Amino acid sequence: MALKERVGIVVSDKMEKTVVVAVENRFPHSIYQKTVSRTARYKAHDENNKCRIGDRVRITETRPLSSSKRWAVSEVLSHSSKTQEVTS
C-alpha cells in the first residue's frame, strides 16, 4: 500500500509540533471545463518545529496522532522569503 503525499504551503504554525498546511487541487470543471481550484487544509506533525508560515512542504499520510492530525511533514521543499530574511 502506497502512502499518500501532498505538497502545500504552511498557513499556520501557532501550535506546538503541529502546522496547518493548505494544499491546492486544480482540475477542470466537468461541464464547463474552466479550471477550478479547491483548497484543503491538513494538520501535520512537525516534530522539531522547523516549519514557518509560507514554507512549501511535503506531507505524508501517517497513523492517527490526535483527533485531527493524520499527516506528518516529511520534508521542507523551500523556505519562505520572510524566514530567510530573519535567519540572515
PAPA-500941 format. One record per atom (N, C-alpha, C): residue number from 1; residue in three letters; atom name; z, x, y. Coordinates in steps of 0.2 Angstrom, whole numbers, plus 5000, padded with zeros to 4 digits. Example, Ala and Ser with C-alpha at 12.3 -4.5 7.8 and 13.67 -1.06 7.14 Angstrom:
BEGIN
<k:1, r:ALA, a:N, pz:5039, px:5066, py:4972> .
<k:1, r:ALA, a:CA, pz:5039, px:5062, py:4978> .
<k:1, r:ALA, a:C, pz:5039, px:5066, py:4984> .
<k:2, r:SER, a:N, pz:5035, px:5064, py:4989> .
<k:2, r:SER, a:CA, pz:5036, px:5068, py:4995> .
<k:2, r:SER, a:C, pz:5039, px:5064, py:5000> .
//
This chain:
BEGIN
<k:1, r:MET, a:N, pz:5000, px:5004, py:4994> .
<k:1, r:MET, a:CA, pz:5000, px:5000, py:5000> .
<k:1, r:MET, a:C, pz:5000, px:5004, py:5006> .
<k:2, r:ALA, a:N, pz:4995, px:5003, py:5011> .
<k:2, r:ALA, a:CA, pz:4995, px:5007, py:5017> .
<k:2, r:ALA, a:C, pz:4999, px:5004, py:5022> .
<k:3, r:LEU, a:N, pz:5003, px:5009, py:5026> .
<k:3, r:LEU, a:CA, pz:5007, px:5007, py:5031> .
<k:3, r:LEU, a:C, pz:5002, px:5005, py:5037> .
<k:4, r:LYS, a:N, pz:5004, px:5000, py:5041> .
<k:4, r:LYS, a:CA, pz:5001, px:4998, py:5047> .
<k:4, r:LYS, a:C, pz:5003, px:5003, py:5053> .
<k:5, r:GLU, a:N, pz:4998, px:5004, py:5057> .
<k:5, r:GLU, a:CA, pz:4999, px:5009, py:5063> .
<k:5, r:GLU, a:C, pz:4996, px:5005, py:5069> .
<k:6, r:ARG, a:N, pz:4999, px:5006, py:5074> .
<k:6, r:ARG, a:CA, pz:4996, px:5004, py:5081> .
<k:6, r:ARG, a:C, pz:4997, px:5009, py:5086> .
<k:7, r:VAL, a:N, pz:4993, px:5009, py:5091> .
<k:7, r:VAL, a:CA, pz:4993, px:5013, py:5097> .
<k:7, r:VAL, a:C, pz:4994, px:5009, py:5103> .
<k:8, r:GLY, a:N, pz:4999, px:5011, py:5107> .
<k:8, r:GLY, a:CA, pz:5001, px:5007, py:5113> .
<k:8, r:GLY, a:C, pz:5004, px:5011, py:5118> .
<k:9, r:ILE, a:N, pz:5006, px:5007, py:5123> .
<k:9, r:ILE, a:CA, pz:5010, px:5010, py:5129> .
<k:9, r:ILE, a:C, pz:5017, px:5008, py:5129> .
<k:10, r:VAL, a:N, pz:5021, px:5013, py:5131> .
<k:10, r:VAL, a:CA, pz:5028, px:5011, py:5131> .
<k:10, r:VAL, a:C, pz:5030, px:5007, py:5138> .
<k:11, r:VAL, a:N, pz:5032, px:5001, py:5137> .
<k:11, r:VAL, a:CA, pz:5034, px:4997, py:5143> .
<k:11, r:VAL, a:C, pz:5041, px:4997, py:5145> .
<k:12, r:SER, a:N, pz:5045, px:4999, py:5140> .
<k:12, r:SER, a:CA, pz:5052, px:4999, py:5142> .
<k:12, r:SER, a:C, pz:5056, px:5004, py:5137> .
<k:13, r:ASP, a:N, pz:5061, px:5008, py:5141> .
<k:13, r:ASP, a:CA, pz:5065, px:5012, py:5137> .
<k:13, r:ASP, a:C, pz:5072, px:5012, py:5138> .
<k:14, r:LYS, a:N, pz:5074, px:5006, py:5140> .
<k:14, r:LYS, a:CA, pz:5081, px:5005, py:5143> .
<k:14, r:LYS, a:C, pz:5086, px:5004, py:5137> .
<k:15, r:MET, a:N, pz:5084, px:5003, py:5131> .
<k:15, r:MET, a:CA, pz:5088, px:5003, py:5125> .
<k:15, r:MET, a:C, pz:5090, px:5010, py:5122> .
<k:16, r:GLU, a:N, pz:5095, px:5010, py:5119> .
<k:16, r:GLU, a:CA, pz:5097, px:5016, py:5115> .
<k:16, r:GLU, a:C, pz:5093, px:5017, py:5109> .
<k:17, r:LYS, a:N, pz:5089, px:5022, py:5108> .
<k:17, r:LYS, a:CA, pz:5085, px:5024, py:5102> .
<k:17, r:LYS, a:C, pz:5080, px:5018, py:5101> .
<k:18, r:THR, a:N, pz:5078, px:5014, py:5106> .
<k:18, r:THR, a:CA, pz:5073, px:5009, py:5105> .
<k:18, r:THR, a:C, pz:5068, px:5009, py:5111> .
<k:19, r:VAL, a:N, pz:5062, px:5008, py:5110> .
<k:19, r:VAL, a:CA, pz:5057, px:5007, py:5115> .
<k:19, r:VAL, a:C, pz:5053, px:5001, py:5114> .
<k:20, r:VAL, a:N, pz:5050, px:4998, py:5119> .
<k:20, r:VAL, a:CA, pz:5046, px:4992, py:5118> .
<k:20, r:VAL, a:C, pz:5039, px:4995, py:5119> .
<k:21, r:VAL, a:N, pz:5034, px:4994, py:5115> .
<k:21, r:VAL, a:CA, pz:5028, px:4996, py:5115> .
<k:21, r:VAL, a:C, pz:5023, px:4990, py:5116> .
<k:22, r:ALA, a:N, pz:5019, px:4990, py:5121> .
<k:22, r:ALA, a:CA, pz:5013, px:4985, py:5122> .
<k:22, r:ALA, a:C, pz:5007, px:4987, py:5118> .
<k:23, r:VAL, a:N, pz:5004, px:4983, py:5114> .
<k:23, r:VAL, a:CA, pz:4998, px:4985, py:5110> .
<k:23, r:VAL, a:C, pz:4993, px:4980, py:5112> .
<k:24, r:GLU, a:N, pz:4987, px:4982, py:5115> .
<k:24, r:GLU, a:CA, pz:4982, px:4978, py:5117> .
<k:24, r:GLU, a:C, pz:4977, px:4977, py:5112> .
<k:25, r:ASN, a:N, pz:4975, px:4971, py:5110> .
<k:25, r:ASN, a:CA, pz:4970, px:4970, py:5105> .
<k:25, r:ASN, a:C, pz:4964, px:4966, py:5108> .
<k:26, r:ARG, a:N, pz:4958, px:4969, py:5108> .
<k:26, r:ARG, a:CA, pz:4952, px:4966, py:5112> .
<k:26, r:ARG, a:C, pz:4947, px:4964, py:5106> .
<k:27, r:PHE, a:N, pz:4945, px:4958, py:5107> .
<k:27, r:PHE, a:CA, pz:4940, px:4955, py:5102> .
<k:27, r:PHE, a:C, pz:4935, px:4950, py:5106> .
<k:28, r:PRO, a:N, pz:4929, px:4949, py:5103> .
<k:28, r:PRO, a:CA, pz:4925, px:4944, py:5106> .
<k:28, r:PRO, a:C, pz:4927, px:4937, py:5104> .
<k:29, r:HIS, a:N, pz:4927, px:4932, py:5109> .
<k:29, r:HIS, a:CA, pz:4929, px:4925, py:5108> .
<k:29, r:HIS, a:C, pz:4924, px:4922, py:5103> .
<k:30, r:SER, a:N, pz:4927, px:4918, py:5098> .
<k:30, r:SER, a:CA, pz:4922, px:4916, py:5093> .
<k:30, r:SER, a:C, pz:4917, px:4912, py:5095> .
<k:31, r:ILE, a:N, pz:4917, px:4908, py:5100> .
<k:31, r:ILE, a:CA, pz:4912, px:4904, py:5103> .
<k:31, r:ILE, a:C, pz:4908, px:4907, py:5109> .
<k:32, r:TYR, a:N, pz:4912, px:4909, py:5114> .
<k:32, r:TYR, a:CA, pz:4909, px:4911, py:5120> .
<k:32, r:TYR, a:C, pz:4907, px:4919, py:5120> .
<k:33, r:GLN, a:N, pz:4909, px:4923, py:5115> .
<k:33, r:GLN, a:CA, pz:4908, px:4930, py:5115> .
<k:33, r:GLN, a:C, pz:4910, px:4934, py:5120> .
<k:34, r:LYS, a:N, pz:4914, px:4931, py:5125> .
<k:34, r:LYS, a:CA, pz:4917, px:4935, py:5130> .
<k:34, r:LYS, a:C, pz:4923, px:4939, py:5127> .
<k:35, r:THR, a:N, pz:4924, px:4945, py:5129> .
<k:35, r:THR, a:CA, pz:4929, px:4950, py:5127> .
<k:35, r:THR, a:C, pz:4936, px:4947, py:5129> .
<k:36, r:VAL, a:N, pz:4940, px:4946, py:5125> .
<k:36, r:VAL, a:CA, pz:4947, px:4943, py:5126> .
<k:36, r:VAL, a:C, pz:4952, px:4948, py:5124> .
<k:37, r:SER, a:N, pz:4957, px:4949, py:5128> .
<k:37, r:SER, a:CA, pz:4962, px:4954, py:5126> .
<k:37, r:SER, a:C, pz:4969, px:4951, py:5125> .
<k:38, r:ARG, a:N, pz:4972, px:4952, py:5120> .
<k:38, r:ARG, a:CA, pz:4979, px:4949, py:5119> .
<k:38, r:ARG, a:C, pz:4984, px:4955, py:5118> .
<k:39, r:THR, a:N, pz:4990, px:4955, py:5121> .
<k:39, r:THR, a:CA, pz:4995, px:4960, py:5121> .
<k:39, r:THR, a:C, pz:5000, px:4958, py:5116> .
<k:40, r:ALA, a:N, pz:5002, px:4962, py:5112> .
<k:40, r:ALA, a:CA, pz:5008, px:4961, py:5108> .
<k:40, r:ALA, a:C, pz:5013, px:4966, py:5109> .
<k:41, r:ARG, a:N, pz:5020, px:4964, py:5110> .
<k:41, r:ARG, a:CA, pz:5025, px:4969, py:5111> .
<k:41, r:ARG, a:C, pz:5029, px:4970, py:5105> .
<k:42, r:TYR, a:N, pz:5030, px:4976, py:5103> .
<k:42, r:TYR, a:CA, pz:5034, px:4978, py:5097> .
<k:42, r:TYR, a:C, pz:5040, px:4982, py:5099> .
<k:43, r:LYS, a:N, pz:5046, px:4981, py:5096> .
<k:43, r:LYS, a:CA, pz:5051, px:4985, py:5097> .
<k:43, r:LYS, a:C, pz:5051, px:4991, py:5092> .
<k:44, r:ALA, a:N, pz:5051, px:4997, py:5094> .
<k:44, r:ALA, a:CA, pz:5050, px:5003, py:5089> .
<k:44, r:ALA, a:C, pz:5056, px:5007, py:5090> .
<k:45, r:HIS, a:N, pz:5058, px:5010, py:5084> .
<k:45, r:HIS, a:CA, pz:5064, px:5015, py:5084> .
<k:45, r:HIS, a:C, pz:5061, px:5022, py:5087> .
<k:46, r:ASP, a:N, pz:5065, px:5025, py:5091> .
<k:46, r:ASP, a:CA, pz:5064, px:5031, py:5094> .
<k:46, r:ASP, a:C, pz:5070, px:5035, py:5093> .
<k:47, r:GLU, a:N, pz:5071, px:5039, py:5088> .
<k:47, r:GLU, a:CA, pz:5077, px:5042, py:5086> .
<k:47, r:GLU, a:C, pz:5080, px:5047, py:5091> .
<k:48, r:ASN, a:N, pz:5075, px:5051, py:5095> .
<k:48, r:ASN, a:CA, pz:5078, px:5056, py:5099> .
<k:48, r:ASN, a:C, pz:5077, px:5054, py:5106> .
<k:49, r:ASN, a:N, pz:5076, px:5048, py:5108> .
<k:49, r:ASN, a:CA, pz:5075, px:5045, py:5115> .
<k:49, r:ASN, a:C, pz:5070, px:5049, py:5119> .
<k:50, r:LYS, a:N, pz:5064, px:5051, py:5116> .
<k:50, r:LYS, a:CA, pz:5060, px:5056, py:5119> .
<k:50, r:LYS, a:C, pz:5054, px:5052, py:5123> .
<k:51, r:CYS, a:N, pz:5053, px:5046, py:5122> .
<k:51, r:CYS, a:CA, pz:5048, px:5042, py:5125> .
<k:51, r:CYS, a:C, pz:5050, px:5039, py:5132> .
<k:52, r:ARG, a:N, pz:5046, px:5039, py:5136> .
<k:52, r:ARG, a:CA, pz:5047, px:5036, py:5143> .
<k:52, r:ARG, a:C, pz:5042, px:5031, py:5145> .
<k:53, r:ILE, a:N, pz:5043, px:5027, py:5150> .
<k:53, r:ILE, a:CA, pz:5038, px:5022, py:5152> .
<k:53, r:ILE, a:C, pz:5032, px:5025, py:5153> .
<k:54, r:GLY, a:N, pz:5026, px:5022, py:5151> .
<k:54, r:GLY, a:CA, pz:5020, px:5025, py:5152> .
<k:54, r:GLY, a:C, pz:5017, px:5029, py:5147> .
<k:55, r:ASP, a:N, pz:5021, px:5032, py:5142> .
<k:55, r:ASP, a:CA, pz:5019, px:5036, py:5137> .
<k:55, r:ASP, a:C, pz:5014, px:5032, py:5132> .
<k:56, r:ARG, a:N, pz:5009, px:5035, py:5130> .
<k:56, r:ARG, a:CA, pz:5005, px:5032, py:5124> .
<k:56, r:ARG, a:C, pz:5007, px:5035, py:5118> .
<k:57, r:VAL, a:N, pz:5009, px:5030, py:5113> .
<k:57, r:VAL, a:CA, pz:5012, px:5032, py:5107> .
<k:57, r:VAL, a:C, pz:5009, px:5029, py:5101> .
<k:58, r:ARG, a:N, pz:5010, px:5032, py:5095> .
<k:58, r:ARG, a:CA, pz:5008, px:5028, py:5089> .
<k:58, r:ARG, a:C, pz:5014, px:5026, py:5085> .
<k:59, r:ILE, a:N, pz:5014, px:5020, py:5083> .
<k:59, r:ILE, a:CA, pz:5020, px:5017, py:5080> .
<k:59, r:ILE, a:C, pz:5018, px:5015, py:5073> .
<k:60, r:THR, a:N, pz:5022, px:5016, py:5068> .
<k:60, r:THR, a:CA, pz:5021, px:5014, py:5061> .
<k:60, r:THR, a:C, pz:5026, px:5009, py:5058> .
<k:61, r:GLU, a:N, pz:5023, px:5005, py:5054> .
<k:61, r:GLU, a:CA, pz:5027, px:5000, py:5051> .
<k:61, r:GLU, a:C, pz:5033, px:5003, py:5047> .
<k:62, r:THR, a:N, pz:5039, px:5000, py:5047> .
<k:62, r:THR, a:CA, pz:5044, px:5003, py:5043> .
<k:62, r:THR, a:C, pz:5049, px:4997, py:5040> .
<k:63, r:ARG, a:N, pz:5054, px:4999, py:5037> .
<k:63, r:ARG, a:CA, pz:5058, px:4994, py:5034> .
<k:63, r:ARG, a:C, pz:5062, px:4991, py:5040> .
<k:64, r:PRO, a:N, pz:5065, px:4985, py:5039> .
<k:64, r:PRO, a:CA, pz:5069, px:4982, py:5045> .
<k:64, r:PRO, a:C, pz:5075, px:4986, py:5047> .
<k:65, r:LEU, a:N, pz:5075, px:4988, py:5053> .
<k:65, r:LEU, a:CA, pz:5080, px:4992, py:5056> .
<k:65, r:LEU, a:C, pz:5085, px:4988, py:5060> .
<k:66, r:SER, a:N, pz:5083, px:4982, py:5062> .
<k:66, r:SER, a:CA, pz:5088, px:4977, py:5065> .
<k:66, r:SER, a:C, pz:5084, px:4971, py:5065> .
<k:67, r:SER, a:N, pz:5087, px:4966, py:5068> .
<k:67, r:SER, a:CA, pz:5084, px:4959, py:5068> .
<k:67, r:SER, a:C, pz:5077, px:4958, py:5071> .
<k:68, r:SER, a:N, pz:5076, px:4963, py:5075> .
<k:68, r:SER, a:CA, pz:5069, px:4963, py:5079> .
<k:68, r:SER, a:C, pz:5065, px:4969, py:5078> .
<k:69, r:LYS, a:N, pz:5068, px:4974, py:5075> .
<k:69, r:LYS, a:CA, pz:5065, px:4981, py:5075> .
<k:69, r:LYS, a:C, pz:5062, px:4982, py:5068> .
<k:70, r:ARG, a:N, pz:5055, px:4982, py:5068> .
<k:70, r:ARG, a:CA, pz:5052, px:4984, py:5061> .
<k:70, r:ARG, a:C, pz:5047, px:4990, py:5062> .
<k:71, r:TRP, a:N, pz:5047, px:4993, py:5067> .
<k:71, r:TRP, a:CA, pz:5042, px:4998, py:5069> .
<k:71, r:TRP, a:C, pz:5046, px:5005, py:5071> .
<k:72, r:ALA, a:N, pz:5043, px:5011, py:5070> .
<k:72, r:ALA, a:CA, pz:5045, px:5017, py:5072> .
<k:72, r:ALA, a:C, pz:5040, px:5021, py:5075> .
<k:73, r:VAL, a:N, pz:5042, px:5025, py:5080> .
<k:73, r:VAL, a:CA, pz:5037, px:5029, py:5084> .
<k:73, r:VAL, a:C, pz:5036, px:5035, py:5079> .
<k:74, r:SER, a:N, pz:5029, px:5036, py:5078> .
<k:74, r:SER, a:CA, pz:5028, px:5042, py:5073> .
<k:74, r:SER, a:C, pz:5026, px:5048, py:5077> .
<k:75, r:GLU, a:N, pz:5022, px:5047, py:5083> .
<k:75, r:GLU, a:CA, pz:5021, px:5052, py:5087> .
<k:75, r:GLU, a:C, pz:5019, px:5050, py:5094> .
<k:76, r:VAL, a:N, pz:5020, px:5054, py:5099> .
<k:76, r:VAL, a:CA, pz:5018, px:5053, py:5106> .
<k:76, r:VAL, a:C, pz:5012, px:5056, py:5107> .
<k:77, r:LEU, a:N, pz:5007, px:5052, py:5109> .
<k:77, r:LEU, a:CA, pz:5000, px:5055, py:5110> .
<k:77, r:LEU, a:C, pz:4999, px:5058, py:5116> .
<k:78, r:SER, a:N, pz:5002, px:5055, py:5122> .
<k:78, r:SER, a:CA, pz:5001, px:5058, py:5128> .
<k:78, r:SER, a:C, pz:5007, px:5055, py:5133> .
<k:79, r:HIS, a:N, pz:5010, px:5060, py:5137> .
<k:79, r:HIS, a:CA, pz:5015, px:5058, py:5141> .
<k:79, r:HIS, a:C, pz:5012, px:5055, py:5148> .
<k:80, r:SER, a:N, pz:5016, px:5051, py:5151> .
<k:80, r:SER, a:CA, pz:5013, px:5048, py:5157> .
<k:80, r:SER, a:C, pz:5014, px:5053, py:5163> .
<k:81, r:SER, a:N, pz:5010, px:5052, py:5168> .
<k:81, r:SER, a:CA, pz:5009, px:5057, py:5173> .
<k:81, r:SER, a:C, pz:5016, px:5058, py:5177> .
<k:82, r:LYS, a:N, pz:5020, px:5052, py:5177> .
<k:82, r:LYS, a:CA, pz:5026, px:5052, py:5181> .
<k:82, r:LYS, a:C, pz:5031, px:5057, py:5177> .
<k:83, r:THR, a:N, pz:5031, px:5056, py:5170> .
<k:83, r:THR, a:CA, pz:5035, px:5060, py:5166> .
<k:83, r:THR, a:C, pz:5034, px:5068, py:5167> .
<k:84, r:GLN, a:N, pz:5027, px:5070, py:5168> .
<k:84, r:GLN, a:CA, pz:5026, px:5077, py:5168> .
<k:84, r:GLN, a:C, pz:5028, px:5079, py:5175> .
<k:85, r:GLU, a:N, pz:5028, px:5075, py:5180> .
<k:85, r:GLU, a:CA, pz:5030, px:5077, py:5187> .
<k:85, r:GLU, a:C, pz:5037, px:5079, py:5187> .
<k:86, r:VAL, a:N, pz:5041, px:5075, py:5184> .
<k:86, r:VAL, a:CA, pz:5049, px:5076, py:5183> .
<k:86, r:VAL, a:C, pz:5051, px:5082, py:5180> .
<k:87, r:THR, a:N, pz:5047, px:5083, py:5174> .
<k:87, r:THR, a:CA, pz:5049, px:5089, py:5170> .
<k:87, r:THR, a:C, pz:5046, px:5095, py:5173> .
<k:88, r:SER, a:N, pz:5041, px:5095, py:5177> .
<k:88, r:SER, a:CA, pz:5039, px:5101, py:5180> .
<k:88, r:SER, a:C, pz:5043, px:5104, py:5186> .
//
